[in-house]
Amino acid sequence: MKAIWIHGMGGSPNQEKIALMEQYGWETHALHLDYVQEPLRFEILRDYLYQTSD
């Protein structure tokens, strides 16, 4: 099963939680976005979701 880790505003992917998810068999993807500084944040996230899905 696949999972996309989408962190909160001002946060970043939590590697410990991602590792835990992967221990249980999840194929986990994570993308770090600066939501404030990146004007195309939603487009980047959308494209990332398409790239990592089958």
PDB file of N, CA, C, O and CB in Angstrom:
ATOM      1  N   MET A   1       0.847  -1.168   0.000  1.00  0.00           N
ATOM      2  CA  MET A   1       0.000   0.000   0.000  1.00  0.00           C
ATOM      3  C   MET A   1       0.896   1.236   0.000  1.00  0.00           C
ATOM      4  O   MET A   1       1.981   1.232   0.582  1.00  0.00           O
ATOM      5  CB  MET A   1      -0.966  -0.005   1.220  1.00  0.00           C
ATOM      6  N   LYS A   2       0.431   2.282  -0.655  1.00  0.00           N
ATOM      7  CA  LYS A   2       1.196   3.522  -0.728  1.00  0.00           C
ATOM      8  C   LYS A   2       0.602   4.586   0.170  1.00  0.00           C
ATOM      9  O   LYS A   2      -0.603   4.615   0.420  1.00  0.00           O
ATOM     10  CB  LYS A   2       1.259   4.025  -2.158  1.00  0.00           C
ATOM     11  N   ALA A   3       1.474   5.463   0.650  1.00  0.00           N
ATOM     12  CA  ALA A   3       1.034   6.606   1.456  1.00  0.00           C
ATOM     13  C   ALA A   3       1.865   7.817   1.057  1.00  0.00           C
ATOM     14  O   ALA A   3       3.055   7.698   0.763  1.00  0.00           O
ATOM     15  CB  ALA A   3       1.170   6.312   2.994  1.00  0.00           C
ATOM     16  N   ILE A   4       1.237   8.963   1.051  1.00  0.00           N
ATOM     17  CA  ILE A   4       1.933  10.231   0.808  1.00  0.00           C
ATOM     18  C   ILE A   4       1.921  10.998   2.120  1.00  0.00           C
ATOM     19  O   ILE A   4       0.859  11.261   2.684  1.00  0.00           O
ATOM     20  CB  ILE A   4       1.257  11.066  -0.360  1.00  0.00           C
ATOM     21  N   TRP A   5       3.106  11.357   2.605  1.00  0.00           N
ATOM     22  CA  TRP A   5       3.206  12.152   3.825  1.00  0.00           C
ATOM     23  C   TRP A   5       3.150  13.613   3.418  1.00  0.00           C
ATOM     24  O   TRP A   5       4.042  14.106   2.728  1.00  0.00           O
ATOM     25  CB  TRP A   5       4.520  11.830   4.626  1.00  0.00           C
ATOM     26  N   ILE A   6       2.105  14.305   3.844  1.00  0.00           N
ATOM     27  CA  ILE A   6       1.958  15.737   3.566  1.00  0.00           C
ATOM     28  C   ILE A   6       2.074  16.456   4.906  1.00  0.00           C
ATOM     29  O   ILE A   6       1.177  16.374   5.745  1.00  0.00           O
ATOM     30  CB  ILE A   6       0.577  16.066   2.843  1.00  0.00           C
ATOM     31  N   HIS A   7       3.174  17.152   5.096  1.00  0.00           N
ATOM     32  CA  HIS A   7       3.422  17.814   6.375  1.00  0.00           C
ATOM     33  C   HIS A   7       2.607  19.097   6.492  1.00  0.00           C
ATOM     34  O   HIS A   7       2.094  19.619   5.502  1.00  0.00           O
ATOM     35  CB  HIS A   7       4.915  18.120   6.537  1.00  0.00           C
ATOM     36  N   GLY A   8       2.502  19.585   7.699  1.00  0.00           N
ATOM     37  CA  GLY A   8       1.759  20.809   7.959  1.00  0.00           C
ATOM     38  C   GLY A   8       2.565  22.056   7.635  1.00  0.00           C
ATOM     39  O   GLY A   8       3.759  21.988   7.343  1.00  0.00           O
ATOM     40  N   MET A   9       1.900  23.173   7.692  1.00  0.00           N
ATOM     41  CA  MET A   9       2.533  24.451   7.404  1.00  0.00           C
ATOM     42  C   MET A   9       3.653  24.692   8.410  1.00  0.00           C
ATOM     43  O   MET A   9       3.458  24.554   9.618  1.00  0.00           O
ATOM     44  CB  MET A   9       1.498  25.606   7.442  1.00  0.00           C
ATOM     45  N   GLY A  10       4.822  25.051   7.902  1.00  0.00           N
ATOM     46  CA  GLY A  10       5.971  25.302   8.756  1.00  0.00           C
ATOM     47  C   GLY A  10       6.656  24.032   9.240  1.00  0.00           C
ATOM     48  O   GLY A  10       7.606  24.103  10.020  1.00  0.00           O
ATOM     49  N   GLY A  11       6.189  22.876   8.789  1.00  0.00           N
ATOM     50  CA  GLY A  11       6.765  21.606   9.216  1.00  0.00           C
ATOM     51  C   GLY A  11       7.609  20.971   8.133  1.00  0.00           C
ATOM     52  O   GLY A  11       7.941  21.597   7.126  1.00  0.00           O
ATOM     53  N   SER A  12       7.943  19.742   8.356  1.00  0.00           N
ATOM     54  CA  SER A  12       8.687  18.958   7.374  1.00  0.00           C
ATOM     55  C   SER A  12       8.333  17.489   7.591  1.00  0.00           C
ATOM     56  O   SER A  12       7.765  17.135   8.625  1.00  0.00           O
ATOM     57  CB  SER A  12      10.241  19.199   7.496  1.00  0.00           C
ATOM     58  N   PRO A  13       8.662  16.639   6.633  1.00  0.00           N
ATOM     59  CA  PRO A  13       8.368  15.218   6.805  1.00  0.00           C
ATOM     60  C   PRO A  13       9.050  14.677   8.070  1.00  0.00           C
ATOM     61  O   PRO A  13      10.208  14.995   8.338  1.00  0.00           O
ATOM     62  CB  PRO A  13       8.826  14.418   5.562  1.00  0.00           C
ATOM     63  N   ASN A  14       8.343  13.879   8.826  1.00  0.00           N
ATOM     64  CA  ASN A  14       8.861  13.297  10.060  1.00  0.00           C
ATOM     65  C   ASN A  14       9.429  11.920   9.735  1.00  0.00           C
ATOM     66  O   ASN A  14       8.683  10.966   9.515  1.00  0.00           O
ATOM     67  CB  ASN A  14       7.748  13.205  11.160  1.00  0.00           C
ATOM     68  N   GLN A  15      10.750  11.828   9.707  1.00  0.00           N
ATOM     69  CA  GLN A  15      11.413  10.594   9.283  1.00  0.00           C
ATOM     70  C   GLN A  15      11.125   9.426  10.226  1.00  0.00           C
ATOM     71  O   GLN A  15      11.053   8.282   9.775  1.00  0.00           O
ATOM     72  CB  GLN A  15      12.912  10.818   9.191  1.00  0.00           C
ATOM     73  N   GLU A  16      10.961   9.683  11.503  1.00  0.00           N
ATOM     74  CA  GLU A  16      10.654   8.596  12.442  1.00  0.00           C
ATOM     75  C   GLU A  16       9.285   7.990  12.155  1.00  0.00           C
ATOM     76  O   GLU A  16       9.129   6.769  12.171  1.00  0.00           O
ATOM     77  CB  GLU A  16      10.706   9.107  13.887  1.00  0.00           C
ATOM     78  N   LYS A  17       8.307   8.828  11.897  1.00  0.00           N
ATOM     79  CA  LYS A  17       6.964   8.328  11.605  1.00  0.00           C
ATOM     80  C   LYS A  17       6.921   7.644  10.243  1.00  0.00           C
ATOM     81  O   LYS A  17       6.219   6.649  10.067  1.00  0.00           O
ATOM     82  CB  LYS A  17       5.945   9.472  11.654  1.00  0.00           C
ATOM     83  N   ILE A  18       7.661   8.172   9.293  1.00  0.00           N
ATOM     84  CA  ILE A  18       7.732   7.542   7.971  1.00  0.00           C
ATOM     85  C   ILE A  18       8.359   6.158   8.089  1.00  0.00           C
ATOM     86  O   ILE A  18       7.876   5.204   7.478  1.00  0.00           O
ATOM     87  CB  ILE A  18       8.542   8.420   6.983  1.00  0.00           C
ATOM     88  N   ALA A  19       9.430   6.042   8.867  1.00  0.00           N
ATOM     89  CA  ALA A  19      10.085   4.747   9.069  1.00  0.00           C
ATOM     90  C   ALA A  19       9.128   3.755   9.729  1.00  0.00           C
ATOM     91  O   ALA A  19       9.117   2.576   9.372  1.00  0.00           O
ATOM     92  CB  ALA A  19      11.356   4.913   9.927  1.00  0.00           C
ATOM     93  N   LEU A  20       8.335   4.215  10.677  1.00  0.00           N
ATOM     94  CA  LEU A  20       7.359   3.344  11.330  1.00  0.00           C
ATOM     95  C   LEU A  20       6.320   2.852  10.332  1.00  0.00           C
ATOM     96  O   LEU A  20       5.968   1.672  10.338  1.00  0.00           O
ATOM     97  CB  LEU A  20       6.673   4.079  12.489  1.00  0.00           C
ATOM     98  N   MET A  21       5.830   3.733   9.482  1.00  0.00           N
ATOM     99  CA  MET A  21       4.861   3.331   8.466  1.00  0.00           C
ATOM    100  C   MET A  21       5.465   2.282   7.531  1.00  0.00           C
ATOM    101  O   MET A  21       4.801   1.319   7.148  1.00  0.00           O
ATOM    102  CB  MET A  21       4.387   4.554   7.660  1.00  0.00           C
ATOM    103  N   GLU A  22       6.735   2.484   7.170  1.00  0.00           N
ATOM    104  CA  GLU A  22       7.388   1.539   6.262  1.00  0.00           C
ATOM    105  C   GLU A  22       7.609   0.190   6.931  1.00  0.00           C
ATOM    106  O   GLU A  22       7.601  -0.838   6.253  1.00  0.00           O
ATOM    107  CB  GLU A  22       8.721   2.102   5.777  1.00  0.00           C
ATOM    108  N   GLN A  23       7.807   0.171   8.253  1.00  0.00           N
ATOM    109  CA  GLN A  23       7.941  -1.099   8.978  1.00  0.00           C
ATOM    110  C   GLN A  23       6.680  -1.941   8.839  1.00  0.00           C
ATOM    111  O   GLN A  23       6.745  -3.170   8.856  1.00  0.00           O
ATOM    112  CB  GLN A  23       8.240  -0.843  10.462  1.00  0.00           C
ATOM    113  N   TYR A  24       5.549  -1.290   8.703  1.00  0.00           N
ATOM    114  CA  TYR A  24       4.273  -1.995   8.573  1.00  0.00           C
ATOM    115  C   TYR A  24       3.871  -2.221   7.114  1.00  0.00           C
ATOM    116  O   TYR A  24       2.725  -2.559   6.818  1.00  0.00           O
ATOM    117  CB  TYR A  24       3.182  -1.219   9.285  1.00  0.00           C
ATOM    118  N   GLY A  25       4.830  -2.029   6.212  1.00  0.00           N
ATOM    119  CA  GLY A  25       4.608  -2.394   4.828  1.00  0.00           C
ATOM    120  C   GLY A  25       4.101  -1.285   3.918  1.00  0.00           C
ATOM    121  O   GLY A  25       3.795  -1.539   2.753  1.00  0.00           O
ATOM    122  N   TRP A  26       4.006  -0.068   4.424  1.00  0.00           N
ATOM    123  CA  TRP A  26       3.557   1.041   3.582  1.00  0.00           C
ATOM    124  C   TRP A  26       4.721   1.551   2.737  1.00  0.00           C
ATOM    125  O   TRP A  26       5.823   1.748   3.251  1.00  0.00           O
ATOM    126  CB  TRP A  26       2.968   2.187   4.447  1.00  0.00           C
ATOM    127  N   GLU A  27       4.486   1.763   1.466  1.00  0.00           N
ATOM    128  CA  GLU A  27       5.451   2.440   0.597  1.00  0.00           C
ATOM    129  C   GLU A  27       5.174   3.938   0.775  1.00  0.00           C
ATOM    130  O   GLU A  27       4.216   4.473   0.218  1.00  0.00           O
ATOM    131  CB  GLU A  27       5.320   1.975  -0.945  1.00  0.00           C
ATOM    132  N   THR A  28       6.018   4.596   1.551  1.00  0.00           N
ATOM    133  CA  THR A  28       5.745   5.964   1.974  1.00  0.00           C
ATOM    134  C   THR A  28       6.585   6.962   1.194  1.00  0.00           C
ATOM    135  O   THR A  28       7.804   6.821   1.096  1.00  0.00           O
ATOM    136  CB  THR A  28       6.002   6.118   3.465  1.00  0.00           C
ATOM    137  N   HIS A  29       5.924   7.971   0.642  1.00  0.00           N
ATOM    138  CA  HIS A  29       6.581   9.047  -0.087  1.00  0.00           C
ATOM    139  C   HIS A  29       6.392  10.334   0.703  1.00  0.00           C
ATOM    140  O   HIS A  29       5.353  10.541   1.331  1.00  0.00           O
ATOM    141  CB  HIS A  29       6.014   9.183  -1.539  1.00  0.00           C
ATOM    142  N   ALA A  30       7.390  11.189   0.668  1.00  0.00           N
ATOM    143  CA  ALA A  30       7.296  12.459   1.391  1.00  0.00           C
ATOM    144  C   ALA A  30       7.942  13.565   0.564  1.00  0.00           C
ATOM    145  O   ALA A  30       8.983  13.371  -0.064  1.00  0.00           O
ATOM    146  CB  ALA A  30       7.970  12.356   2.787  1.00  0.00           C
ATOM    147  N   LEU A  31       7.316  14.694   0.583  1.00  0.00           N
ATOM    148  CA  LEU A  31       7.796  15.853  -0.155  1.00  0.00           C
ATOM    149  C   LEU A  31       7.838  17.027   0.813  1.00  0.00           C
ATOM    150  O   LEU A  31       6.876  17.270   1.543  1.00  0.00           O
ATOM    151  CB  LEU A  31       6.886  16.165  -1.397  1.00  0.00           C
ATOM    152  N   HIS A  32       8.953  17.758   0.821  1.00  0.00           N
ATOM    153  CA  HIS A  32       9.034  18.929   1.691  1.00  0.00           C
ATOM    154  C   HIS A  32       8.695  20.167   0.867  1.00  0.00           C
ATOM    155  O   HIS A  32       9.327  20.440  -0.153  1.00  0.00           O
ATOM    156  CB  HIS A  32      10.455  19.058   2.341  1.00  0.00           C
ATOM    157  N   LEU A  33       7.696  20.906   1.320  1.00  0.00           N
ATOM    158  CA  LEU A  33       7.288  22.145   0.651  1.00  0.00           C
ATOM    159  C   LEU A  33       7.332  23.306   1.626  1.00  0.00           C
ATOM    160  O   LEU A  33       6.949  23.171   2.789  1.00  0.00           O
ATOM    161  CB  LEU A  33       5.876  22.007   0.050  1.00  0.00           C
ATOM    162  N   ASP A  34       7.801  24.445   1.145  1.00  0.00           N
ATOM    163  CA  ASP A  34       7.708  25.692   1.914  1.00  0.00           C
ATOM    164  C   ASP A  34       6.428  26.366   1.435  1.00  0.00           C
ATOM    165  O   ASP A  34       6.425  27.081   0.433  1.00  0.00           O
ATOM    166  CB  ASP A  34       8.997  26.635   1.717  1.00  0.00           C
ATOM    167  N   TYR A  35       5.349  26.128   2.160  1.00  0.00           N
ATOM    168  CA  TYR A  35       4.033  26.601   1.727  1.00  0.00           C
ATOM    169  C   TYR A  35       3.953  28.122   1.605  1.00  0.00           C
ATOM    170  O   TYR A  35       3.200  28.639   0.780  1.00  0.00           O
ATOM    171  CB  TYR A  35       2.979  26.122   2.691  1.00  0.00           C
ATOM    172  N   VAL A  36       4.720  28.833   2.415  1.00  0.00           N
ATOM    173  CA  VAL A  36       4.673  30.298   2.397  1.00  0.00           C
ATOM    174  C   VAL A  36       5.447  30.854   1.205  1.00  0.00           C
ATOM    175  O   VAL A  36       4.961  31.752   0.517  1.00  0.00           O
ATOM    176  CB  VAL A  36       5.239  30.871   3.706  1.00  0.00           C
ATOM    177  N   GLN A  37       6.634  30.334   0.958  1.00  0.00           N
ATOM    178  CA  GLN A  37       7.512  30.879  -0.076  1.00  0.00           C
ATOM    179  C   GLN A  37       7.243  30.325  -1.475  1.00  0.00           C
ATOM    180  O   GLN A  37       7.606  30.962  -2.464  1.00  0.00           O
ATOM    181  CB  GLN A  37       8.934  30.609   0.292  1.00  0.00           C
ATOM    182  N   GLU A  38       6.626  29.176  -1.575  1.00  0.00           N
ATOM    183  CA  GLU A  38       6.422  28.526  -2.880  1.00  0.00           C
ATOM    184  C   GLU A  38       5.049  28.864  -3.432  1.00  0.00           C
ATOM    185  O   GLU A  38       4.042  28.356  -2.940  1.00  0.00           O
ATOM    186  CB  GLU A  38       6.583  26.995  -2.762  1.00  0.00           C
ATOM    187  N   PRO A  39       4.995  29.724  -4.459  1.00  0.00           N
ATOM    188  CA  PRO A  39       3.692  30.120  -5.000  1.00  0.00           C
ATOM    189  C   PRO A  39       2.955  28.991  -5.731  1.00  0.00           C
ATOM    190  O   PRO A  39       1.730  29.028  -5.838  1.00  0.00           O
ATOM    191  CB  PRO A  39       3.875  31.278  -5.939  1.00  0.00           C
ATOM    192  N   LEU A  40       3.671  28.012  -6.223  1.00  0.00           N
ATOM    193  CA  LEU A  40       3.050  26.910  -6.974  1.00  0.00           C
ATOM    194  C   LEU A  40       2.931  25.653  -6.115  1.00  0.00           C
ATOM    195  O   LEU A  40       3.001  24.537  -6.628  1.00  0.00           O
ATOM    196  CB  LEU A  40       3.864  26.601  -8.244  1.00  0.00           C
ATOM    197  N   ARG A  41       2.750  25.838  -4.801  1.00  0.00           N
ATOM    198  CA  ARG A  41       2.745  24.702  -3.874  1.00  0.00           C
ATOM    199  C   ARG A  41       1.696  23.650  -4.215  1.00  0.00           C
ATOM    200  O   ARG A  41       1.981  22.455  -4.131  1.00  0.00           O
ATOM    201  CB  ARG A  41       2.516  25.193  -2.472  1.00  0.00           C
ATOM    202  N   PHE A  42       0.509  24.056  -4.590  1.00  0.00           N
ATOM    203  CA  PHE A  42      -0.546  23.082  -4.877  1.00  0.00           C
ATOM    204  C   PHE A  42      -0.279  22.353  -6.192  1.00  0.00           C
ATOM    205  O   PHE A  42      -0.562  21.161  -6.312  1.00  0.00           O
ATOM    206  CB  PHE A  42      -1.914  23.776  -4.930  1.00  0.00           C
ATOM    207  N   GLU A  43       0.258  23.056  -7.161  1.00  0.00           N
ATOM    208  CA  GLU A  43       0.606  22.418  -8.429  1.00  0.00           C
ATOM    209  C   GLU A  43       1.742  21.420  -8.234  1.00  0.00           C
ATOM    210  O   GLU A  43       1.723  20.334  -8.813  1.00  0.00           O
ATOM    211  CB  GLU A  43       1.000  23.476  -9.476  1.00  0.00           C
ATOM    212  N   ILE A  44       2.731  21.785  -7.419  1.00  0.00           N
ATOM    213  CA  ILE A  44       3.847  20.883  -7.135  1.00  0.00           C
ATOM    214  C   ILE A  44       3.340  19.630  -6.427  1.00  0.00           C
ATOM    215  O   ILE A  44       3.726  18.516  -6.781  1.00  0.00           O
ATOM    216  CB  ILE A  44       4.920  21.592  -6.274  1.00  0.00           C
ATOM    217  N   LEU A  45       2.486  19.807  -5.440  1.00  0.00           N
ATOM    218  CA  LEU A  45       1.925  18.667  -4.712  1.00  0.00           C
ATOM    219  C   LEU A  45       1.088  17.791  -5.636  1.00  0.00           C
ATOM    220  O   LEU A  45       1.194  16.565  -5.591  1.00  0.00           O
ATOM    221  CB  LEU A  45       1.074  19.149  -3.530  1.00  0.00           C
ATOM    222  N   ARG A  46       0.263  18.403  -6.467  1.00  0.00           N
ATOM    223  CA  ARG A  46      -0.560  17.645  -7.415  1.00  0.00           C
ATOM    224  C   ARG A  46       0.318  16.814  -8.348  1.00  0.00           C
ATOM    225  O   ARG A  46       0.064  15.628  -8.558  1.00  0.00           O
ATOM    226  CB  ARG A  46      -1.456  18.596  -8.235  1.00  0.00           C
ATOM    227  N   ASP A  47       1.353  17.445  -8.907  1.00  0.00           N
ATOM    228  CA  ASP A  47       2.237  16.737  -9.830  1.00  0.00           C
ATOM    229  C   ASP A  47       2.970  15.600  -9.124  1.00  0.00           C
ATOM    230  O   ASP A  47       3.164  14.531  -9.703  1.00  0.00           O
ATOM    231  CB  ASP A  47       3.245  17.708 -10.451  1.00  0.00           C
ATOM    232  N   TYR A  48       3.374  15.824  -7.883  1.00  0.00           N
ATOM    233  CA  TYR A  48       4.062  14.787  -7.108  1.00  0.00           C
ATOM    234  C   TYR A  48       3.136  13.600  -6.879  1.00  0.00           C
ATOM    235  O   TYR A  48       3.560  12.448  -6.973  1.00  0.00           O
ATOM    236  CB  TYR A  48       4.557  15.351  -5.756  1.00  0.00           C
ATOM    237  N   LEU A  49       1.882  13.880  -6.580  1.00  0.00           N
ATOM    238  CA  LEU A  49       0.918  12.808  -6.381  1.00  0.00           C
ATOM    239  C   LEU A  49       0.733  11.981  -7.652  1.00  0.00           C
ATOM    240  O   LEU A  49       0.660  10.754  -7.589  1.00  0.00           O
ATOM    241  CB  LEU A  49      -0.419  13.381  -5.928  1.00  0.00           C
ATOM    242  N   TYR A  50       0.656  12.640  -8.790  1.00  0.00           N
ATOM    243  CA  TYR A  50       0.533  11.904 -10.047  1.00  0.00           C
ATOM    244  C   TYR A  50       1.773  11.075 -10.338  1.00  0.00           C
ATOM    245  O   TYR A  50       1.664   9.953 -10.833  1.00  0.00           O
ATOM    246  CB  TYR A  50       0.275  12.864 -11.196  1.00  0.00           C
ATOM    247  N   GLN A  51       2.955  11.613 -10.036  1.00  0.00           N
ATOM    248  CA  GLN A  51       4.210  10.918 -10.314  1.00  0.00           C
ATOM    249  C   GLN A  51       4.391   9.676  -9.452  1.00  0.00           C
ATOM    250  O   GLN A  51       4.985   8.694  -9.894  1.00  0.00           O
ATOM    251  CB  GLN A  51       5.375  11.855 -10.103  1.00  0.00           C
ATOM    252  N   THR A  52       3.886   9.714  -8.235  1.00  0.00           N
ATOM    253  CA  THR A  52       4.108   8.588  -7.319  1.00  0.00           C
ATOM    254  C   THR A  52       2.958   7.579  -7.319  1.00  0.00           C
ATOM    255  O   THR A  52       3.032   6.559  -6.633  1.00  0.00           O
ATOM    256  CB  THR A  52       4.317   9.109  -5.913  1.00  0.00           C
ATOM    257  N   SER A  53       1.909   7.850  -8.074  1.00  0.00           N
ATOM    258  CA  SER A  53       0.792   6.904  -8.120  1.00  0.00           C
ATOM    259  C   SER A  53       0.951   5.964  -9.303  1.00  0.00           C
ATOM    260  O   SER A  53       1.646   6.268 -10.273  1.00  0.00           O
ATOM    261  CB  SER A  53      -0.555   7.648  -8.206  1.00  0.00           C
ATOM    262  N   ASP A  54       0.307   4.845  -9.205  1.00  0.00           N
ATOM    263  CA  ASP A  54       0.334   3.865 -10.313  1.00  0.00           C
ATOM    264  C   ASP A  54      -0.994   3.829 -10.996  1.00  0.00           C
ATOM    265  O   ASP A  54      -1.178   3.073 -11.950  1.00  0.00           O
ATOM    266  CB  ASP A  54       0.701   2.460  -9.813  1.00  0.00           C
TER     267      ASP A  54
END
